[in-house]
Every structure is written in C-alpha cells, then in structure tokens.
Amino acid sequence: MAVTDFRDPLRLNKLPVRGLVPETSSSAPASPAEGQLWTDSVNHVLKFWNLTTWKNPLDRADHTGTQSASTISDLAATVKNYRLDEFAAPTAVVSLNGQRAVNGADPTAGSDLATKAYVDNARAGIAGVKDPVRAVATTNVNLAALPASVGGVTLASGDSFLATAQTTGTQNGIYSYSASGGAATRRQDADATGEVLDGTMVAVAEGTDAGSQYIQTAVASGAPGAWTQTWTKFSTGGQTYTADGQGIELSGTTFSLELADATLAKSAAGLTIGLVSVAKGGTGATTAAGARTALGTVGKYAANVPAVTAGTPLNITHGLNTLDIKEPTLREISTGELVGGKFIVVDANTVSLTLAASYAANTFSVTVIG
C-alpha cells in the first residue's frame, strides 16, 4: 500500500483523531521540527522536540506549580520511613514542645545527652558526699519498730536519717523512715557495695545536730550491713562560747581583754603596759633616774671630758637626778692615773669641774655615782 506523504500541515479544526501513533524508532528522527513527537522504542517513552533536545513531558525538572501531597500516593509512607540521622543536622535550638524523648541509650561521650536511669544510677553510686539526712540518731534505734521521732525530729514516710550508735555496730548507716512502729530500710544510695566508703560525708538538716556534718571513717568491706560503719561528727552548724573570767570578756559575739588596773591599756594596736609599781615588779617611773629613785639604787655616769680651760668651771650633765652623789673621779685616759680636780654640785643633774691647767678634749674621763 502506498504511503501518502503529507508535506503540508493538515487543518483538522478540532476534529478528534483516533489511533494516531507518533513515529517510533530506536534513534531520534533527523532534522525534527518544533513540537514533533517521537516514541523512543528503547526506553518506551514519548518525547517532543523543543528546538534544543528531545524532552520527556513527564520530566520532574520541567514541572512548575504546587502539587497537593494527597495526590502523591506514597509520600507519607516514604517520608515517615526516613531515619532522623538521615536528615541534615539542626543549626538552631530544637524544641520538643514539652514532650519527653524516650528509649535512649547511655551516654558515652562528654557531649552526649543522659537518660534519667543513667543519672540516677550514677548519682546513687557517689560515695563521697551524700544527700542530707533529716536527722541523726546518736543513741540506739529499734530499726525493726521505729520510734515516732529520731534525733529530736518527728519523721514522715520517706524521710532519711543517720544511725551512728547502734548496739549492733553493723546496723549503723543511712536509712529511710517508713512510719512509727514500721521498719527502716537502708537508703537507696547507701545500701550497696561501694556506696559508703572511708570519707563518705552526710549533712544533718534538722534536730539536735542540725547543721552538722558526719564523716564515715571505717574502712569499707562489702555492702553496708556487712561491716561496722563509724560515723564521726565532722563539723557543727554553730558553737556556744563562754568567757572563763580569767582575763577574757564576752559580750554577745565579741571577745575582749579584761584590764586589771590602770597600768594596762588596750587599743586597736594591741595591749599596752603603762607604769607598773615597785610592788608589782615595776619601777613606777618613766626615766632611769626616776626608776633608780623609786628602787633606792645608785646610778652611774661615765664620759670623756671635753676641752678644759684653766680656772674655768666646766659643767658636766650626768642626769642622775640626785644631789646625793659621791665624789666624782677623774681618770687620765692615756695613763689610767686618777687625778684631782675641783667638783661642785650645781643641781640634781649637773656638776662642774675646775682644773688648774688647760687640757684638750678627751684627755680625761669622768665618772659620777649618785
């Protein structure tokens, strides 16, 4: 059958065409016209020529506009199947909207988030400083039938207390209170091996030992209950002081020194001792002369004599503060010879010396006893 070759376009004027099949081949037609259709028999895809390349009308890259998610049958299932680790890492704060993250693993790196179980277990294993107890028992407590109060505190269920003086020493330790007449159980963080050690400390919140801290000083040997815990008061929350009346005064919270008499004085610089009488071992004086007078003792003055002019009195100030002096002595320094001279008592602190000849300074030394 001959094939009619229509070289010119047919104007169909909106008439439907049935059974139209575009050209089909394994390779694209040569010299196509814009809009020409061609079926790729290799990929079984209908394409059209856009003056540049053969395009598949279904190519996603050429689609524009918005497509409703409801028209994509597997969208929800596909997205929900992605793992969180397959998404890009967040670059801002991530809010959980008040919800909990569950089923986490224990952290291994310093920046890992920790689960509650991990934190509880780690906290329970701390043997150094324990959570405070509400009270401490310093006498034996019937742990099988608890009293209503321990250490001066009426306890409630769930409160904790420290037993330090059990008749059976292995019962010492940190306990949880149940009820009056009920049994005590060791607190969760103090009931297993390694949770109470030599050096473990616990503070006391209330009662007769409020504010105190207790330290466990025995070497641990197994779980609590297998060995005797020794709890010693390490510090207290307050202390009462009393002045002993032996030179210390206490007024409120201020200590000060008591002064026995006027011979003592105190200031910010410290304690000062004033004049002390002879009766109390002092001299009652502020000068050596006064002290000698008060003590009834003699004083001594010795010095080299300045230059002396013949016949002219030379005053010598001895400072002994007394008119009752012995005859002064004059000694020649070069020979050690005692020589005579004319001495006159001028006043309580001065004598005059007159010599027949003139002498240079430091020729003689003079001694005055008074």
C-alpha positions as CSV (number, residue, x, y, z in Angstrom):
1,M,0.0,0.0,0.0
2,A,1.4,3.3,-1.0
3,V,2.1,5.8,1.9
4,T,0.8,9.3,1.3
5,D,3.4,11.9,2.3
6,F,1.7,15.0,3.6
7,R,4.2,17.8,3.3
8,D,1.8,20.5,4.3
9,P,0.1,20.7,7.6
10,L,-3.5,19.4,7.9
11,R,-6.0,21.6,9.5
12,L,-8.2,19.3,11.5
13,N,-10.3,22.1,13.0
14,K,-10.7,20.3,16.4
15,L,-11.7,17.0,14.8
16,P,-10.7,14.1,17.0
17,V,-8.0,11.8,15.7
18,R,-8.1,8.2,16.6
19,G,-5.3,5.7,16.5
20,L,-2.6,8.3,15.9
21,V,0.8,6.8,16.7
22,P,3.9,9.1,16.7
23,E,6.9,8.0,14.9
24,T,8.6,5.1,16.7
25,S,12.2,4.2,16.4
26,S,15.3,3.3,18.5
27,S,17.0,6.6,17.4
28,A,15.7,10.1,17.2
29,P,14.4,11.4,13.9
30,A,16.8,13.6,12.0
31,S,16.1,17.3,11.4
32,P,12.9,17.4,13.7
33,A,10.6,20.3,13.7
34,E,9.5,22.1,16.9
35,G,6.8,20.1,18.7
36,Q,7.5,16.9,16.7
37,L,6.6,13.8,18.6
38,W,8.7,10.7,18.7
39,T,8.4,7.4,20.7
40,D,11.8,6.1,21.9
41,S,11.4,2.4,21.3
42,V,14.4,1.6,23.5
43,N,13.0,3.4,26.7
44,H,9.4,3.3,25.6
45,V,9.0,7.0,26.3
46,L,7.1,9.6,24.3
47,K,9.2,12.7,23.7
48,F,8.9,16.0,21.8
49,W,11.4,18.3,20.2
50,N,11.9,21.7,21.8
51,L,14.3,23.0,19.2
52,T,17.2,22.0,21.5
53,T,16.6,18.5,22.7
54,W,14.1,15.7,22.9
55,K,12.1,16.2,26.1
56,N,10.0,13.8,28.2
57,P,6.8,15.6,29.1
58,L,6.9,13.9,32.5
59,D,10.3,15.0,33.5
60,R,10.1,16.4,37.1
61,A,12.7,19.1,36.3
62,D,10.2,20.7,33.9
63,H,7.3,20.8,36.2
64,T,6.2,24.0,37.9
65,G,3.5,25.0,40.4
66,T,2.3,23.1,43.5
67,Q,1.2,19.5,43.7
68,S,-1.0,18.5,46.6
69,A,0.6,15.9,48.9
70,S,-2.7,13.9,48.7
71,T,-2.1,13.2,45.1
72,I,1.3,11.5,45.8
73,S,0.2,8.1,47.0
74,D,3.4,7.1,48.9
75,L,4.5,10.5,50.1
76,A,3.6,10.0,53.8
77,A,4.9,6.4,53.9
78,T,8.2,7.4,52.3
79,V,8.9,10.4,54.5
80,K,8.0,8.6,57.7
81,N,10.4,5.8,56.8
82,Y,13.4,8.2,56.8
83,R,15.5,8.0,60.0
84,L,16.4,11.1,61.9
85,D,20.1,10.5,61.3
86,E,19.4,10.8,57.5
87,F,18.2,14.4,57.8
88,A,20.6,17.3,58.0
89,A,21.8,18.3,61.4
90,P,19.9,21.2,63.0
91,T,21.5,24.6,63.2
92,A,19.3,26.1,65.8
93,V,17.6,25.2,69.1
94,V,15.3,22.1,68.7
95,S,12.1,22.3,70.8
96,L,10.4,19.1,72.0
97,N,7.3,21.2,72.8
98,G,7.2,19.9,76.3
99,Q,7.4,16.2,75.3
100,R,9.9,13.6,76.5
101,A,12.5,11.8,74.5
102,V,12.3,8.1,75.4
103,N,14.2,4.9,74.8
104,G,17.6,6.5,74.8
105,A,21.0,4.8,75.2
106,D,23.5,5.5,78.0
107,P,25.9,8.3,77.0
108,T,29.5,7.6,76.1
109,A,30.9,11.0,75.1
110,G,31.1,14.2,77.2
111,S,28.5,15.9,74.9
112,D,26.0,13.1,74.9
113,L,22.6,13.5,76.5
114,A,22.0,11.3,79.5
115,T,18.9,9.3,80.4
116,K,17.2,9.6,83.8
117,A,18.2,6.0,84.6
118,Y,21.8,6.8,83.8
119,V,21.8,9.9,86.0
120,D,20.0,8.0,88.9
121,N,22.5,5.2,88.7
122,A,25.5,7.5,88.6
123,R,24.2,9.6,91.5
124,A,23.4,6.5,93.6
125,G,27.0,5.4,93.1
126,I,28.5,8.6,94.5
127,A,30.2,7.6,97.8
128,G,31.8,11.0,98.6
129,V,29.0,13.4,99.6
130,K,25.5,12.1,100.2
131,D,22.2,13.9,100.1
132,P,21.4,15.3,103.6
133,V,19.5,13.3,106.2
134,R,16.8,15.0,108.1
135,A,18.0,13.8,111.5
136,V,20.8,11.8,113.1
137,A,20.4,9.2,115.9
138,T,23.2,9.3,118.4
139,T,21.7,6.5,120.5
140,N,20.4,3.1,119.6
141,V,17.3,3.0,117.5
142,N,14.9,0.0,117.1
143,L,15.2,-0.3,113.3
144,A,12.5,-3.0,113.2
145,A,9.9,-0.9,115.1
146,L,10.8,2.8,114.6
147,P,10.0,5.4,117.1
148,A,7.9,8.4,116.2
149,S,10.9,10.8,116.3
150,V,14.6,10.4,115.7
151,G,17.2,12.9,116.9
152,G,14.5,15.3,118.1
153,V,12.7,15.3,114.7
154,T,9.2,13.8,114.1
155,L,9.9,11.9,110.8
156,A,7.5,11.2,108.0
157,S,7.5,8.3,105.5
158,G,10.3,8.7,103.0
159,D,12.5,10.9,105.3
160,S,16.0,9.7,105.8
161,F,18.1,9.6,109.0
162,L,21.6,8.5,110.0
163,A,22.1,5.9,112.7
164,T,25.5,6.3,114.4
165,A,25.3,4.4,117.7
166,Q,23.5,1.1,117.1
167,T,24.2,-1.5,119.8
168,T,24.9,-3.8,116.8
169,G,27.5,-1.8,115.0
170,T,26.8,-3.3,111.6
171,Q,23.4,-1.6,111.7
172,N,24.9,1.9,111.6
173,G,24.3,3.8,108.3
174,I,21.8,5.9,106.4
175,Y,18.2,4.8,106.5
176,S,14.8,5.7,105.0
177,Y,12.0,6.1,107.5
178,S,8.7,4.3,106.9
179,A,6.3,5.0,109.8
180,S,6.2,4.9,113.6
181,G,6.4,1.3,114.5
182,G,7.4,0.4,111.0
183,A,10.8,-1.0,109.8
184,A,13.6,1.1,108.4
185,T,15.4,0.3,105.2
186,R,18.8,1.4,104.1
187,R,18.5,4.4,101.7
188,Q,18.9,3.5,98.0
189,D,22.2,5.4,97.7
190,A,23.7,3.8,100.8
191,D,22.8,0.1,100.5
192,A,25.2,-1.4,98.1
193,T,29.0,-2.1,97.9
194,G,31.0,1.0,97.1
195,E,28.2,3.4,98.1
196,V,29.6,4.1,101.6
197,L,33.4,4.4,101.9
198,D,36.0,5.7,104.3
199,G,35.5,9.5,103.9
200,T,31.8,9.5,102.9
201,M,30.1,12.6,104.3
202,V,26.4,13.5,105.0
203,A,24.9,16.7,106.4
204,V,22.1,16.8,109.0
205,A,19.2,19.2,108.2
206,E,17.2,19.3,111.5
207,G,17.1,18.2,115.1
208,T,19.6,18.3,117.9
209,D,22.5,18.1,115.4
210,A,21.1,20.5,112.7
211,G,23.8,21.9,110.6
212,S,26.3,19.2,111.5
213,Q,28.2,17.1,109.1
214,Y,29.2,13.5,109.8
215,I,32.0,11.6,108.1
216,Q,32.3,7.8,107.9
217,T,35.9,6.8,109.0
218,A,35.9,3.0,108.9
219,V,37.4,1.0,106.0
220,A,34.6,-0.4,103.9
221,S,34.4,-4.2,103.5
222,G,31.4,-5.1,101.3
223,A,27.9,-3.8,101.3
224,P,26.5,-1.8,104.2
225,G,25.4,-4.2,106.9
226,A,28.4,-6.5,106.5
227,W,30.8,-4.2,108.4
228,T,30.6,-1.6,111.1
229,Q,30.3,2.0,109.9
230,T,31.9,4.6,112.2
231,W,30.3,8.0,111.8
232,T,32.0,10.9,113.5
233,K,30.8,14.5,113.7
234,F,33.0,16.4,111.3
235,S,31.7,19.9,111.8
236,T,28.8,21.7,113.5
237,G,26.5,24.4,112.4
238,G,27.1,26.5,115.5
239,Q,29.0,26.7,118.8
240,T,28.4,28.3,122.1
241,Y,31.3,30.1,123.8
242,T,31.7,31.1,127.4
243,A,34.2,33.5,128.8
244,D,36.3,31.9,131.5
245,G,36.6,35.0,133.7
246,Q,40.4,34.8,133.5
247,G,41.1,37.9,131.5
248,I,38.7,37.3,128.7
249,E,35.3,39.2,128.3
250,L,32.5,38.0,126.0
251,S,29.7,40.5,125.1
252,G,27.3,39.0,122.6
253,T,29.6,37.6,119.9
254,T,32.6,39.9,120.7
255,F,35.6,38.8,122.8
256,S,37.8,41.4,124.5
257,L,40.5,41.6,127.2
258,E,39.8,42.5,130.8
259,L,42.2,45.1,132.3
260,A,43.2,44.5,135.9
261,D,44.1,48.2,136.7
262,A,45.2,51.5,135.2
263,T,48.7,50.1,134.5
264,L,47.2,48.3,131.4
265,A,45.7,49.9,128.3
266,K,44.3,48.4,125.1
267,S,43.7,49.7,121.6
268,A,43.4,48.6,118.0
269,A,47.2,48.2,118.1
270,G,47.1,45.8,121.0
271,L,47.8,45.6,124.7
272,T,50.0,48.4,126.2
273,I,51.6,48.2,129.7
274,G,51.9,51.6,131.5
275,L,53.6,52.5,134.8
276,V,54.0,49.4,137.0
277,S,54.6,50.0,140.6
278,V,57.5,48.6,142.5
279,A,55.1,46.4,144.5
280,K,54.2,44.7,141.2
281,G,57.7,44.3,140.0
282,G,58.0,47.6,138.1
283,T,59.8,50.9,138.8
284,G,56.8,53.3,138.8
285,A,58.9,55.7,136.7
286,T,59.4,56.7,133.1
287,T,63.1,57.5,133.3
288,A,66.2,55.7,134.5
289,A,66.8,58.3,137.2
290,G,63.2,58.0,138.4
291,A,63.5,54.2,138.4
292,R,66.7,54.4,140.5
293,T,65.0,56.7,142.9
294,A,61.9,54.5,143.2
295,L,64.1,51.4,143.7
296,G,66.5,53.1,146.0
297,T,69.5,52.3,143.9
298,V,72.5,54.3,142.7
299,G,73.2,55.4,139.2
300,K,76.4,55.7,137.3
301,Y,77.5,58.2,134.7
302,A,80.8,57.9,132.7
303,A,82.0,60.0,129.8
304,N,85.1,61.6,128.3
305,V,85.7,65.2,129.4
306,P,85.5,68.0,126.7
307,A,88.3,70.5,126.5
308,V,89.0,72.3,129.8
309,T,90.3,75.9,130.2
310,A,92.5,76.5,133.3
311,G,90.5,78.0,136.2
312,T,87.2,78.0,134.3
313,P,84.4,75.7,135.6
314,L,83.1,73.1,133.1
315,N,79.6,71.8,133.6
316,I,79.1,68.1,133.2
317,T,75.5,66.9,132.9
318,H,75.2,63.4,134.4
319,G,71.3,63.1,134.5
320,L,71.3,61.1,137.7
321,N,68.6,63.3,139.1
322,T,70.0,63.5,142.6
323,L,72.1,65.8,144.8
324,D,73.4,62.9,146.8
325,I,76.4,61.9,144.6
326,K,79.7,60.5,145.6
327,E,82.9,62.4,144.9
328,P,83.3,62.2,141.1
329,T,86.5,60.6,139.8
330,L,88.8,61.9,137.1
331,R,91.0,59.5,135.2
332,E,93.7,60.4,132.7
333,I,92.9,58.3,129.6
334,S,96.5,57.8,128.3
335,T,98.0,56.7,131.6
336,G,95.0,55.5,133.7
337,E,96.1,57.7,136.6
338,L,93.4,59.1,138.8
339,V,93.9,62.9,139.2
340,G,92.4,65.5,141.4
341,G,90.0,68.2,140.3
342,K,87.6,70.6,141.9
343,F,84.0,69.4,141.6
344,I,80.9,71.4,142.7
345,V,77.3,70.0,142.7
346,V,75.4,72.5,140.5
347,D,72.0,70.8,140.6
348,A,70.5,67.3,140.7
349,N,71.7,66.5,137.2
350,T,74.9,68.7,136.9
351,V,78.3,69.0,138.4
352,S,81.1,71.5,137.5
353,L,84.8,70.7,137.1
354,T,87.6,73.2,137.5
355,L,91.3,72.4,136.8
356,A,94.4,74.5,137.3
357,A,95.7,73.9,133.8
358,S,94.1,73.7,130.4
359,Y,93.6,70.3,128.7
360,A,92.4,69.1,125.3
361,A,89.2,67.2,124.9
362,N,89.3,63.5,125.7
363,T,92.3,63.8,127.9
364,F,90.3,62.7,130.9
365,S,87.2,60.6,131.6
366,V,84.8,61.4,134.4
367,T,82.7,59.0,136.5
368,V,79.8,60.2,138.7
369,I,78.0,57.9,141.1
370,G,74.7,59.0,142.6
